[in-house]
Amino acid sequence: MDTRKTSGRPLLAVLAATITGLGCVAGLAAGPAQAAKPTPPPPPTANLPTYPTSVVGVSPSALAKPTASGKTIRSLTMDNGTFYVGHGDYIGNSGPTKVSTFDPTTRTFAESGLTAPTEEITTFRKLGGKLYAPWTDPTGSASANQGFSTNASGTWTNEFKAPAEHVYDVATLTGSDLWMVGSAKYPGTTKGGAAAYRSTDGGTTWSMVARDTSVIEGGRERYYWAAALGGKMYLQATDVEGGAPLRVFDGTKWSTLAGLNPCHTVEARAVEVFKGKIICTNYAKGVVAFDGQKATTVLPSTGWNVLDFDIPGDGYIYALAGDGVFRSADGMTWKGVAKTPDLSWSIGVHNGTVYLGQRLNATIVKLDGLNVNALPTTTAPTTTCKGKGKAC
């Protein structure tokens, strides 16, 4: 979208977690009766095995993008035996975005029938068994209706629903309503910021139901994700001057949870609902599990961030981090799978095989010699906070 500032998207590399060392008291010698400090646990990736990779395909749609960033495979989403391959570059404005599918059995690409009016497709959401592709950065004007692509009707359609500058995520609370969140210019004002829209009539009409902006509009206030849990919809804006609370909608009214920031991420693909918890990336901490009241750090980072999750239907959730691939059966206890190969940017698991989309080169690889039915056990320590005097 031409009206968007090119610096509006935080770079994941810049947002890498800053790890602080354990504090110690200087100038004081420990007395004989003073217990030694416990040895900190090893980093979660310390003993993960390394597997070779082999190229299984190069996406023709991603390869056709004019910029190197546009060739990054940002999402591998399985539907009916094939991966939908998300890619694009909303800094370089490389839209519209044509989507191919990849069959891991035959290792072939095919036309999906979708060409979306967006510079980038960052993620696909599956709602009611159908796919939705939010328009991360629509190619049209921020004053015009924007939205998402979906195959809910049986064929792919582009749905122009409400005025928006960005649409980062699509969700449902009741199974019959639809939400789309991102940023927009607020109707009737000269200001804009984070904006959430909801439709209760099958997507025919939409209303802005939540918004957050700074007192002085900064232009980067956005809802990057929305997640339904326990009959409530959760969302939280980023880049709001002074911060924004965690918003909660129970189907009738809104409330806030002050002091909680469980999901600190700029991409919806780093937020999933699994086994009664919202599992998400927090750039300051690692992977966080949020149950609606408290946030628990379940996979601490040591200088890397989780880039992508996948829930393939085998009873596990998988996480692709900058340094390792992990999985969990409950969202709380995580086990290491492998060291992360260079250039990995997205993950899809199918029939026990781990597939990785790479950045900059339109390539999909698989981890050779690994079947995820037999994994080494690597358990990470957890810490819990409830939003009182402690950032989560």
Buried (B, 14 or more C-beta within 10 A) or exposed (E): BEEBEEEBBBEBEEBBBEEEEEEEEEEEEEEEEEEEEEEEEEBBBEEBEEBEBEEBBBBBBBBBBEBEBBBBBBBBBBBEEBBBBBBBBBBBBBBBBBBBBBEBEEEEBEEBEBBBBBBBBBBBBEBEEEBBBBBBBBBBEBEEBBBBBBBBEEEBEBBBBBBBBBBBBBBBBEEEBBBBBBBBBBEEEEBBBBBBBBBBEEBEEBEBBBBBBBEEBBBBBBBBBBBBBEEBBBBBBBBBEEBBBBBBBEEEEEEEBEBBBBBBBBBBBBBBBBBEBBBBBBBBBBBBBBBBEBBBBBBBBBEBBBBBBBBBEBEBBBBBBBBBBBBBBBBBBBBBBBBBBEBBBBBBBBEEBBBBBBBBBBBBBBBEEBEBEEBEEBBBEBBBBEBEEEBB
